[in-house]
Amino acid sequence: MGSLSIWHWILVIAVVLLLFGRGKISDLMGDVAQGIKAFKKGMQDDDKPADKPAEPAKSIEHNAAPTAARSDVGSKAV
């Protein structure tokens, strides 16, 4: 009884068809196929080089002069 006989497989397939119906299974397989096509198209788009050159990266100047300290920070107005 360790392996499934042909009658077990026929019963399993019949139950699956009764539960989901023939139309739902074919719709599901069509959706899976569309997903695979979209994934492949996305992978091909990533491989293509960009036509527009990228802008140079902006950097922050570390040697900028410090701004004047505010005198009103920390003081309480009365």
PDB file of N, CA, C and O in Angstrom:
ATOM      1  N   MET A   1       0.827  -1.191   0.000  1.00  0.00           N
ATOM      2  CA  MET A   1       0.000   0.000   0.000  1.00  0.00           C
ATOM      3  C   MET A   1       0.871   1.255   0.000  1.00  0.00           C
ATOM      4  O   MET A   1       0.357   2.360   0.172  1.00  0.00           O
ATOM      5  N   GLY A   2       2.183   1.098  -0.190  1.00  0.00           N
ATOM      6  CA  GLY A   2       3.078   2.233  -0.165  1.00  0.00           C
ATOM      7  C   GLY A   2       2.934   3.143  -1.373  1.00  0.00           C
ATOM      8  O   GLY A   2       3.134   4.352  -1.254  1.00  0.00           O
ATOM      9  N   SER A   3       2.594   2.597  -2.527  1.00  0.00           N
ATOM     10  CA  SER A   3       2.452   3.426  -3.717  1.00  0.00           C
ATOM     11  C   SER A   3       0.978   3.529  -4.107  1.00  0.00           C
ATOM     12  O   SER A   3       0.149   2.717  -3.696  1.00  0.00           O
ATOM     13  N   LEU A   4       0.683   4.522  -4.889  1.00  0.00           N
ATOM     14  CA  LEU A   4      -0.699   4.737  -5.319  1.00  0.00           C
ATOM     15  C   LEU A   4      -0.941   4.023  -6.640  1.00  0.00           C
ATOM     16  O   LEU A   4      -0.146   4.141  -7.572  1.00  0.00           O
ATOM     17  N   SER A   5      -2.020   3.296  -6.715  1.00  0.00           N
ATOM     18  CA  SER A   5      -2.359   2.589  -7.956  1.00  0.00           C
ATOM     19  C   SER A   5      -3.056   3.549  -8.920  1.00  0.00           C
ATOM     20  O   SER A   5      -3.327   4.702  -8.583  1.00  0.00           O
ATOM     21  N   ILE A   6      -3.333   3.064 -10.092  1.00  0.00           N
ATOM     22  CA  ILE A   6      -3.995   3.871 -11.117  1.00  0.00           C
ATOM     23  C   ILE A   6      -5.381   4.297 -10.643  1.00  0.00           C
ATOM     24  O   ILE A   6      -5.835   5.393 -10.971  1.00  0.00           O
ATOM     25  N   TRP A   7      -6.060   3.442  -9.875  1.00  0.00           N
ATOM     26  CA  TRP A   7      -7.401   3.767  -9.391  1.00  0.00           C
ATOM     27  C   TRP A   7      -7.362   4.914  -8.387  1.00  0.00           C
ATOM     28  O   TRP A   7      -8.290   5.720  -8.334  1.00  0.00           O
ATOM     29  N   HIS A   8      -6.306   4.994  -7.598  1.00  0.00           N
ATOM     30  CA  HIS A   8      -6.154   6.116  -6.667  1.00  0.00           C
ATOM     31  C   HIS A   8      -6.016   7.433  -7.445  1.00  0.00           C
ATOM     32  O   HIS A   8      -6.651   8.434  -7.114  1.00  0.00           O
ATOM     33  N   TRP A   9      -5.180   7.408  -8.477  1.00  0.00           N
ATOM     34  CA  TRP A   9      -4.960   8.619  -9.277  1.00  0.00           C
ATOM     35  C   TRP A   9      -6.232   9.039  -9.998  1.00  0.00           C
ATOM     36  O   TRP A   9      -6.528  10.231 -10.079  1.00  0.00           O
ATOM     37  N   ILE A  10      -6.991   8.079 -10.523  1.00  0.00           N
ATOM     38  CA  ILE A  10      -8.249   8.402 -11.196  1.00  0.00           C
ATOM     39  C   ILE A  10      -9.223   9.044 -10.219  1.00  0.00           C
ATOM     40  O   ILE A  10      -9.905  10.009 -10.563  1.00  0.00           O
ATOM     41  N   LEU A  11      -9.290   8.511  -8.998  1.00  0.00           N
ATOM     42  CA  LEU A  11     -10.176   9.073  -7.985  1.00  0.00           C
ATOM     43  C   LEU A  11      -9.746  10.488  -7.599  1.00  0.00           C
ATOM     44  O   LEU A  11     -10.588  11.374  -7.453  1.00  0.00           O
ATOM     45  N   VAL A  12      -8.450  10.702  -7.433  1.00  0.00           N
ATOM     46  CA  VAL A  12      -7.944  12.040  -7.076  1.00  0.00           C
ATOM     47  C   VAL A  12      -8.258  13.042  -8.183  1.00  0.00           C
ATOM     48  O   VAL A  12      -8.707  14.153  -7.900  1.00  0.00           O
ATOM     49  N   ILE A  13      -8.030  12.666  -9.428  1.00  0.00           N
ATOM     50  CA  ILE A  13      -8.307  13.557 -10.558  1.00  0.00           C
ATOM     51  C   ILE A  13      -9.799  13.863 -10.653  1.00  0.00           C
ATOM     52  O   ILE A  13     -10.183  14.998 -10.935  1.00  0.00           O
ATOM     53  N   ALA A  14     -10.638  12.858 -10.421  1.00  0.00           N
ATOM     54  CA  ALA A  14     -12.092  13.073 -10.473  1.00  0.00           C
ATOM     55  C   ALA A  14     -12.542  14.043  -9.383  1.00  0.00           C
ATOM     56  O   ALA A  14     -13.379  14.909  -9.634  1.00  0.00           O
ATOM     57  N   VAL A  15     -11.996  13.904  -8.180  1.00  0.00           N
ATOM     58  CA  VAL A  15     -12.365  14.815  -7.081  1.00  0.00           C
ATOM     59  C   VAL A  15     -11.909  16.234  -7.394  1.00  0.00           C
ATOM     60  O   VAL A  15     -12.651  17.188  -7.160  1.00  0.00           O
ATOM     61  N   VAL A  16     -10.707  16.383  -7.916  1.00  0.00           N
ATOM     62  CA  VAL A  16     -10.196  17.720  -8.256  1.00  0.00           C
ATOM     63  C   VAL A  16     -11.077  18.352  -9.329  1.00  0.00           C
ATOM     64  O   VAL A  16     -11.415  19.532  -9.230  1.00  0.00           O
ATOM     65  N   LEU A  17     -11.453  17.590 -10.347  1.00  0.00           N
ATOM     66  CA  LEU A  17     -12.314  18.131 -11.402  1.00  0.00           C
ATOM     67  C   LEU A  17     -13.692  18.501 -10.871  1.00  0.00           C
ATOM     68  O   LEU A  17     -14.274  19.496 -11.301  1.00  0.00           O
ATOM     69  N   LEU A  18     -14.218  17.712  -9.942  1.00  0.00           N
ATOM     70  CA  LEU A  18     -15.519  18.041  -9.367  1.00  0.00           C
ATOM     71  C   LEU A  18     -15.457  19.304  -8.513  1.00  0.00           C
ATOM     72  O   LEU A  18     -16.377  20.121  -8.540  1.00  0.00           O
ATOM     73  N   LEU A  19     -14.381  19.460  -7.763  1.00  0.00           N
ATOM     74  CA  LEU A  19     -14.260  20.626  -6.886  1.00  0.00           C
ATOM     75  C   LEU A  19     -14.009  21.916  -7.663  1.00  0.00           C
ATOM     76  O   LEU A  19     -14.652  22.937  -7.417  1.00  0.00           O
ATOM     77  N   PHE A  20     -13.075  21.858  -8.594  1.00  0.00           N
ATOM     78  CA  PHE A  20     -12.662  23.081  -9.278  1.00  0.00           C
ATOM     79  C   PHE A  20     -13.325  23.269 -10.633  1.00  0.00           C
ATOM     80  O   PHE A  20     -13.433  24.400 -11.107  1.00  0.00           O
ATOM     81  N   GLY A  21     -13.760  22.221 -11.253  1.00  0.00           N
ATOM     82  CA  GLY A  21     -14.368  22.338 -12.568  1.00  0.00           C
ATOM     83  C   GLY A  21     -13.319  22.489 -13.652  1.00  0.00           C
ATOM     84  O   GLY A  21     -12.198  22.929 -13.399  1.00  0.00           O
ATOM     85  N   ARG A  22     -13.701  22.119 -14.851  1.00  0.00           N
ATOM     86  CA  ARG A  22     -12.765  22.165 -15.966  1.00  0.00           C
ATOM     87  C   ARG A  22     -12.400  23.601 -16.332  1.00  0.00           C
ATOM     88  O   ARG A  22     -11.247  23.881 -16.662  1.00  0.00           O
ATOM     89  N   GLY A  23     -13.357  24.501 -16.276  1.00  0.00           N
ATOM     90  CA  GLY A  23     -13.105  25.886 -16.666  1.00  0.00           C
ATOM     91  C   GLY A  23     -12.161  26.604 -15.719  1.00  0.00           C
ATOM     92  O   GLY A  23     -11.309  27.378 -16.156  1.00  0.00           O
ATOM     93  N   LYS A  24     -12.306  26.353 -14.427  1.00  0.00           N
ATOM     94  CA  LYS A  24     -11.442  27.030 -13.454  1.00  0.00           C
ATOM     95  C   LYS A  24     -10.000  26.598 -13.588  1.00  0.00           C
ATOM     96  O   LYS A  24      -9.087  27.412 -13.449  1.00  0.00           O
ATOM     97  N   ILE A  25      -9.786  25.304 -13.860  1.00  0.00           N
ATOM     98  CA  ILE A  25      -8.413  24.815 -14.002  1.00  0.00           C
ATOM     99  C   ILE A  25      -7.761  25.420 -15.241  1.00  0.00           C
ATOM    100  O   ILE A  25      -6.602  25.832 -15.193  1.00  0.00           O
ATOM    101  N   SER A  26      -8.500  25.475 -16.354  1.00  0.00           N
ATOM    102  CA  SER A  26      -7.915  26.053 -17.568  1.00  0.00           C
ATOM    103  C   SER A  26      -7.671  27.554 -17.394  1.00  0.00           C
ATOM    104  O   SER A  26      -6.678  28.077 -17.900  1.00  0.00           O
ATOM    105  N   ASP A  27      -8.560  28.250 -16.688  1.00  0.00           N
ATOM    106  CA  ASP A  27      -8.336  29.676 -16.411  1.00  0.00           C
ATOM    107  C   ASP A  27      -7.103  29.874 -15.538  1.00  0.00           C
ATOM    108  O   ASP A  27      -6.320  30.799 -15.749  1.00  0.00           O
ATOM    109  N   LEU A  28      -6.944  29.000 -14.566  1.00  0.00           N
ATOM    110  CA  LEU A  28      -5.789  29.084 -13.673  1.00  0.00           C
ATOM    111  C   LEU A  28      -4.494  28.863 -14.446  1.00  0.00           C
ATOM    112  O   LEU A  28      -3.513  29.575 -14.232  1.00  0.00           O
ATOM    113  N   MET A  29      -4.488  27.886 -15.336  1.00  0.00           N
ATOM    114  CA  MET A  29      -3.290  27.619 -16.127  1.00  0.00           C
ATOM    115  C   MET A  29      -2.998  28.772 -17.089  1.00  0.00           C
ATOM    116  O   MET A  29      -1.834  29.080 -17.348  1.00  0.00           O
ATOM    117  N   GLY A  30      -4.044  29.410 -17.618  1.00  0.00           N
ATOM    118  CA  GLY A  30      -3.843  30.573 -18.482  1.00  0.00           C
ATOM    119  C   GLY A  30      -3.245  31.738 -17.703  1.00  0.00           C
ATOM    120  O   GLY A  30      -2.387  32.455 -18.219  1.00  0.00           O
ATOM    121  N   ASP A  31      -3.693  31.931 -16.460  1.00  0.00           N
ATOM    122  CA  ASP A  31      -3.134  32.991 -15.620  1.00  0.00           C
ATOM    123  C   ASP A  31      -1.674  32.718 -15.287  1.00  0.00           C
ATOM    124  O   ASP A  31      -0.855  33.636 -15.251  1.00  0.00           O
ATOM    125  N   VAL A  32      -1.355  31.457 -15.044  1.00  0.00           N
ATOM    126  CA  VAL A  32       0.037  31.093 -14.760  1.00  0.00           C
ATOM    127  C   VAL A  32       0.908  31.376 -15.987  1.00  0.00           C
ATOM    128  O   VAL A  32       2.019  31.889 -15.852  1.00  0.00           O
ATOM    129  N   ALA A  33       0.417  31.050 -17.162  1.00  0.00           N
ATOM    130  CA  ALA A  33       1.173  31.289 -18.394  1.00  0.00           C
ATOM    131  C   ALA A  33       1.399  32.791 -18.615  1.00  0.00           C
ATOM    132  O   ALA A  33       2.486  33.204 -19.019  1.00  0.00           O
ATOM    133  N   GLN A  34       0.376  33.600 -18.351  1.00  0.00           N
ATOM    134  CA  GLN A  34       0.538  35.050 -18.495  1.00  0.00           C
ATOM    135  C   GLN A  34       1.547  35.591 -17.495  1.00  0.00           C
ATOM    136  O   GLN A  34       2.320  36.491 -17.820  1.00  0.00           O
ATOM    137  N   GLY A  35       1.547  35.060 -16.303  1.00  0.00           N
ATOM    138  CA  GLY A  35       2.521  35.483 -15.298  1.00  0.00           C
ATOM    139  C   GLY A  35       3.938  35.149 -15.707  1.00  0.00           C
ATOM    140  O   GLY A  35       4.852  35.949 -15.508  1.00  0.00           O
ATOM    141  N   ILE A  36       4.126  33.964 -16.282  1.00  0.00           N
ATOM    142  CA  ILE A  36       5.458  33.570 -16.742  1.00  0.00           C
ATOM    143  C   ILE A  36       5.915  34.472 -17.887  1.00  0.00           C
ATOM    144  O   ILE A  36       7.078  34.873 -17.932  1.00  0.00           O
ATOM    145  N   LYS A  37       5.012  34.792 -18.807  1.00  0.00           N
ATOM    146  CA  LYS A  37       5.363  35.683 -19.933  1.00  0.00           C
ATOM    147  C   LYS A  37       5.738  37.073 -19.423  1.00  0.00           C
ATOM    148  O   LYS A  37       6.696  37.676 -19.909  1.00  0.00           O
ATOM    149  N   ALA A  38       4.984  37.585 -18.444  1.00  0.00           N
ATOM    150  CA  ALA A  38       5.285  38.907 -17.891  1.00  0.00           C
ATOM    151  C   ALA A  38       6.628  38.891 -17.182  1.00  0.00           C
ATOM    152  O   ALA A  38       7.389  39.854 -17.274  1.00  0.00           O
ATOM    153  N   PHE A  39       6.927  37.812 -16.479  1.00  0.00           N
ATOM    154  CA  PHE A  39       8.210  37.700 -15.787  1.00  0.00           C
ATOM    155  C   PHE A  39       9.365  37.689 -16.787  1.00  0.00           C
ATOM    156  O   PHE A  39      10.369  38.372 -16.583  1.00  0.00           O
ATOM    157  N   LYS A  40       9.227  36.914 -17.868  1.00  0.00           N
ATOM    158  CA  LYS A  40      10.286  36.855 -18.877  1.00  0.00           C
ATOM    159  C   LYS A  40      10.486  38.215 -19.536  1.00  0.00           C
ATOM    160  O   LYS A  40      11.619  38.625 -19.789  1.00  0.00           O
ATOM    161  N   LYS A  41       9.376  38.920 -19.816  1.00  0.00           N
ATOM    162  CA  LYS A  41       9.479  40.253 -20.424  1.00  0.00           C
ATOM    163  C   LYS A  41      10.186  41.211 -19.474  1.00  0.00           C
ATOM    164  O   LYS A  41      11.007  42.020 -19.907  1.00  0.00           O
ATOM    165  N   GLY A  42       9.879  41.127 -18.202  1.00  0.00           N
ATOM    166  CA  GLY A  42      10.546  41.980 -17.220  1.00  0.00           C
ATOM    167  C   GLY A  42      12.031  41.687 -17.119  1.00  0.00           C
ATOM    168  O   GLY A  42      12.838  42.601 -16.949  1.00  0.00           O
ATOM    169  N   MET A  43      12.394  40.417 -17.224  1.00  0.00           N
ATOM    170  CA  MET A  43      13.812  40.058 -17.173  1.00  0.00           C
ATOM    171  C   MET A  43      14.543  40.565 -18.412  1.00  0.00           C
ATOM    172  O   MET A  43      15.699  40.978 -18.317  1.00  0.00           O
ATOM    173  N   GLN A  44      13.889  40.540 -19.574  1.00  0.00           N
ATOM    174  CA  GLN A  44      14.516  41.048 -20.793  1.00  0.00           C
ATOM    175  C   GLN A  44      14.675  42.562 -20.724  1.00  0.00           C
ATOM    176  O   GLN A  44      15.667  43.094 -21.221  1.00  0.00           O
ATOM    177  N   ASP A  45      13.720  43.266 -20.119  1.00  0.00           N
ATOM    178  CA  ASP A  45      13.807  44.714 -19.989  1.00  0.00           C
ATOM    179  C   ASP A  45      14.975  45.105 -19.090  1.00  0.00           C
ATOM    180  O   ASP A  45      15.604  46.140 -19.315  1.00  0.00           O
ATOM    181  N   ASP A  46      15.274  44.297 -18.079  1.00  0.00           N
ATOM    182  CA  ASP A  46      16.387  44.589 -17.191  1.00  0.00           C
ATOM    183  C   ASP A  46      17.731  44.424 -17.894  1.00  0.00           C
ATOM    184  O   ASP A  46      18.696  45.113 -17.561  1.00  0.00           O
ATOM    185  N   ASP A  47      17.794  43.520 -18.857  1.00  0.00           N
ATOM    186  CA  ASP A  47      19.054  43.267 -19.557  1.00  0.00           C
ATOM    187  C   ASP A  47      19.403  44.358 -20.549  1.00  0.00           C
ATOM    188  O   ASP A  47      20.579  44.551 -20.856  1.00  0.00           O
ATOM    189  N   LYS A  48      18.409  45.078 -21.060  1.00  0.00           N
ATOM    190  CA  LYS A  48      18.662  46.117 -22.060  1.00  0.00           C
ATOM    191  C   LYS A  48      19.303  47.340 -21.387  1.00  0.00           C
ATOM    192  O   LYS A  48      18.869  47.753 -20.311  1.00  0.00           O
ATOM    193  N   PRO A  49      20.331  47.917 -22.018  1.00  0.00           N
ATOM    194  CA  PRO A  49      20.929  49.125 -21.444  1.00  0.00           C
ATOM    195  C   PRO A  49      19.986  50.312 -21.602  1.00  0.00           C
ATOM    196  O   PRO A  49      19.208  50.375 -22.554  1.00  0.00           O
ATOM    197  N   ALA A  50      20.060  51.222 -20.691  1.00  0.00           N
ATOM    198  CA  ALA A  50      19.207  52.409 -20.732  1.00  0.00           C
ATOM    199  C   ALA A  50      19.654  53.328 -21.866  1.00  0.00           C
ATOM    200  O   ALA A  50      20.850  53.538 -22.070  1.00  0.00           O
ATOM    201  N   ASP A  51      18.685  53.874 -22.600  1.00  0.00           N
ATOM    202  CA  ASP A  51      19.009  54.785 -23.698  1.00  0.00           C
ATOM    203  C   ASP A  51      19.471  56.138 -23.170  1.00  0.00           C
ATOM    204  O   ASP A  51      20.343  56.778 -23.758  1.00  0.00           O
ATOM    205  N   LYS A  52      18.883  56.565 -22.062  1.00  0.00           N
ATOM    206  CA  LYS A  52      19.193  57.865 -21.497  1.00  0.00           C
ATOM    207  C   LYS A  52      20.336  57.717 -20.493  1.00  0.00           C
ATOM    208  O   LYS A  52      20.258  56.875 -19.599  1.00  0.00           O
ATOM    209  N   PRO A  53      21.392  58.519 -20.625  1.00  0.00           N
ATOM    210  CA  PRO A  53      22.489  58.396 -19.658  1.00  0.00           C
ATOM    211  C   PRO A  53      22.015  58.818 -18.262  1.00  0.00           C
ATOM    212  O   PRO A  53      21.203  59.730 -18.109  1.00  0.00           O
ATOM    213  N   ALA A  54      22.532  58.150 -17.287  1.00  0.00           N
ATOM    214  CA  ALA A  54      22.147  58.433 -15.902  1.00  0.00           C
ATOM    215  C   ALA A  54      22.778  59.738 -15.444  1.00  0.00           C
ATOM    216  O   ALA A  54      23.874  60.099 -15.872  1.00  0.00           O
ATOM    217  N   GLU A  55      22.073  60.436 -14.571  1.00  0.00           N
ATOM    218  CA  GLU A  55      22.599  61.680 -14.015  1.00  0.00           C
ATOM    219  C   GLU A  55      23.715  61.353 -13.037  1.00  0.00           C
ATOM    220  O   GLU A  55      23.673  60.316 -12.374  1.00  0.00           O
ATOM    221  N   PRO A  56      24.712  62.223 -12.939  1.00  0.00           N
ATOM    222  CA  PRO A  56      25.779  61.951 -11.972  1.00  0.00           C
ATOM    223  C   PRO A  56      25.220  61.993 -10.548  1.00  0.00           C
ATOM    224  O   PRO A  56      24.290  62.742 -10.248  1.00  0.00           O
ATOM    225  N   ALA A  57      25.800  61.189  -9.703  1.00  0.00           N
ATOM    226  CA  ALA A  57      25.334  61.117  -8.324  1.00  0.00           C
ATOM    227  C   ALA A  57      25.651  62.430  -7.607  1.00  0.00           C
ATOM    228  O   ALA A  57      26.730  62.998  -7.771  1.00  0.00           O
ATOM    229  N   LYS A  58      24.703  62.893  -6.821  1.00  0.00           N
ATOM    230  CA  LYS A  58      24.910  64.120  -6.060  1.00  0.00           C
ATOM    231  C   LYS A  58      25.614  63.771  -4.759  1.00  0.00           C
ATOM    232  O   LYS A  58      25.318  62.753  -4.133  1.00  0.00           O
ATOM    233  N   SER A  59      26.540  64.618  -4.363  1.00  0.00           N
ATOM    234  CA  SER A  59      27.268  64.360  -3.124  1.00  0.00           C
ATOM    235  C   SER A  59      27.113  65.553  -2.192  1.00  0.00           C
ATOM    236  O   SER A  59      26.814  66.667  -2.622  1.00  0.00           O
ATOM    237  N   ILE A  60      27.317  65.299  -0.939  1.00  0.00           N
ATOM    238  CA  ILE A  60      27.224  66.339   0.085  1.00  0.00           C
ATOM    239  C   ILE A  60      28.634  66.843   0.370  1.00  0.00           C
ATOM    240  O   ILE A  60      29.561  66.057   0.568  1.00  0.00           O
ATOM    241  N   GLU A  61      28.779  68.145   0.386  1.00  0.00           N
ATOM    242  CA  GLU A  61      30.080  68.741   0.678  1.00  0.00           C
ATOM    243  C   GLU A  61      30.365  68.617   2.165  1.00  0.00           C
ATOM    244  O   GLU A  61      29.609  69.134   2.988  1.00  0.00           O
ATOM    245  N   HIS A  62      31.439  67.942   2.515  1.00  0.00           N
ATOM    246  CA  HIS A  62      31.793  67.771   3.918  1.00  0.00           C
ATOM    247  C   HIS A  62      32.627  68.933   4.432  1.00  0.00           C
ATOM    248  O   HIS A  62      32.725  69.131   5.643  1.00  0.00           O
ATOM    249  N   ASN A  63      33.219  69.692   3.550  1.00  0.00           N
ATOM    250  CA  ASN A  63      34.091  70.790   3.945  1.00  0.00           C
ATOM    251  C   ASN A  63      33.368  72.131   3.926  1.00  0.00           C
ATOM    252  O   ASN A  63      34.021  73.173   3.878  1.00  0.00           O
ATOM    253  N   ALA A  64      32.062  72.132   3.961  1.00  0.00           N
ATOM    254  CA  ALA A  64      31.305  73.382   3.923  1.00  0.00           C
ATOM    255  C   ALA A  64      31.511  74.142   5.234  1.00  0.00           C
ATOM    256  O   ALA A  64      31.686  73.546   6.297  1.00  0.00           O
ATOM    257  N   ALA A  65      31.486  75.467   5.131  1.00  0.00           N
ATOM    258  CA  ALA A  65      31.684  76.303   6.312  1.00  0.00           C
ATOM    259  C   ALA A  65      30.489  76.147   7.240  1.00  0.00           C
ATOM    260  O   ALA A  65      29.352  76.122   6.767  1.00  0.00           O
ATOM    261  N   PRO A  66      30.711  76.039   8.556  1.00  0.00           N
ATOM    262  CA  PRO A  66      29.593  75.887   9.489  1.00  0.00           C
ATOM    263  C   PRO A  66      28.775  77.176   9.539  1.00  0.00           C
ATOM    264  O   PRO A  66      29.319  78.271   9.403  1.00  0.00           O
ATOM    265  N   THR A  67      27.496  77.038   9.731  1.00  0.00           N
ATOM    266  CA  THR A  67      26.624  78.204   9.816  1.00  0.00           C
ATOM    267  C   THR A  67      26.723  78.805  11.214  1.00  0.00           C
ATOM    268  O   THR A  67      27.159  78.146  12.158  1.00  0.00           O
ATOM    269  N   ALA A  68      26.317  80.046  11.327  1.00  0.00           N
ATOM    270  CA  ALA A  68      26.372  80.735  12.616  1.00  0.00           C
ATOM    271  C   ALA A  68      25.414  80.065  13.590  1.00  0.00           C
ATOM    272  O   ALA A  68      24.303  79.683  13.224  1.00  0.00           O
ATOM    273  N   ALA A  69      25.858  79.929  14.828  1.00  0.00           N
ATOM    274  CA  ALA A  69      25.032  79.278  15.850  1.00  0.00           C
ATOM    275  C   ALA A  69      23.870  80.194  16.233  1.00  0.00           C
ATOM    276  O   ALA A  69      24.027  81.413  16.306  1.00  0.00           O
ATOM    277  N   ARG A  70      22.732  79.607  16.470  1.00  0.00           N
ATOM    278  CA  ARG A  70      21.566  80.400  16.870  1.00  0.00           C
ATOM    279  C   ARG A  70      21.649  80.681  18.364  1.00  0.00           C
ATOM    280  O   ARG A  70      21.987  79.806  19.161  1.00  0.00           O
ATOM    281  N   SER A  71      21.339  81.892  18.715  1.00  0.00           N
ATOM    282  CA  SER A  71      21.432  82.271  20.126  1.00  0.00           C
ATOM    283  C   SER A  71      20.138  81.986  20.874  1.00  0.00           C
ATOM    284  O   SER A  71      20.148  81.959  22.105  1.00  0.00           O
ATOM    285  N   ASP A  72      19.030  81.775  20.182  1.00  0.00           N
ATOM    286  CA  ASP A  72      17.764  81.586  20.868  1.00  0.00           C
ATOM    287  C   ASP A  72      17.472  80.117  21.170  1.00  0.00           C
ATOM    288  O   ASP A  72      16.435  79.807  21.757  1.00  0.00           O
ATOM    289  N   VAL A  73      18.356  79.219  20.783  1.00  0.00           N
ATOM    290  CA  VAL A  73      18.137  77.800  21.046  1.00  0.00           C
ATOM    291  C   VAL A  73      18.394  77.528  22.506  1.00  0.00           C
ATOM    292  O   VAL A  73      19.440  77.902  23.036  1.00  0.00           O
ATOM    293  N   GLY A  74      17.480  76.902  23.143  1.00  0.00           N
ATOM    294  CA  GLY A  74      17.638  76.533  24.539  1.00  0.00           C
ATOM    295  C   GLY A  74      17.276  77.625  25.519  1.00  0.00           C
ATOM    296  O   GLY A  74      17.232  77.363  26.721  1.00  0.00           O
ATOM    297  N   SER A  75      17.019  78.823  25.068  1.00  0.00           N
ATOM    298  CA  SER A  75      16.644  79.888  25.988  1.00  0.00           C
ATOM    299  C   SER A  75      15.129  79.901  26.134  1.00  0.00           C
ATOM    300  O   SER A  75      14.399  79.590  25.192  1.00  0.00           O
ATOM    301  N   LYS A  76      14.674  80.260  27.305  1.00  0.00           N
ATOM    302  CA  LYS A  76      13.245  80.330  27.565  1.00  0.00           C
ATOM    303  C   LYS A  76      12.785  81.786  27.479  1.00  0.00           C
ATOM    304  O   LYS A  76      13.341  82.672  28.128  1.00  0.00           O
ATOM    305  N   ALA A  77      11.768  82.002  26.671  1.00  0.00           N
ATOM    306  CA  ALA A  77      11.235  83.363  26.546  1.00  0.00           C
ATOM    307  C   ALA A  77      10.279  83.598  27.706  1.00  0.00           C
ATOM    308  O   ALA A  77       9.447  82.750  28.027  1.00  0.00           O
ATOM    309  N   VAL A  78      10.413  84.765  28.330  1.00  0.00           N
ATOM    310  CA  VAL A  78       9.552  85.077  29.470  1.00  0.00           C
ATOM    311  C   VAL A  78       8.526  86.091  29.102  1.00  0.00           C
ATOM    312  O   VAL A  78       7.710  86.477  29.940  1.00  0.00           O
TER     313      VAL A  78
END
